[in-house]
Amino acid sequence: MRRHPSFYLPYFPVPSLIVVSPDAFQGCAPADIFFNNRSTPINESYTFEWRFGDGGTGDALSPTHTYTNIGVYDVYLSITSPIGCMTDTTFLALIEIEPAPIAGFTTSPICLTTSSLRYR
């Protein structure tokens, strides 16, 4: 019986579904948002292209991005395996950044002195 050499062929599939958290965000500027890439199977040997909708980009597996301008943003993610297989998706209106609230009241500081305090 003749033996044939065996070969190891690495298998690097792309995820059938791209999963990212948060699945929605609404908050005030500035907003630091951690995008947790929960897609499987992936690891650091894959390449990632993020477009955050405000002109910012990233290439980390799970990046953090700061939004400074108000608006509604689509987020794009492309995942490419080490052997060149690629998948991508756009999360429409994933991020909504609103203006920071403005207080509707005013106050004046009150200074307390030890002579105005009464102890019981």
Helices and strands as residue ranges (DSSP letters): E 20-21, E 25-28, E 31-34, E 36-37, E 47-51, E 57-58, E 64-67, E 71-80, E 86-98, G 114-116
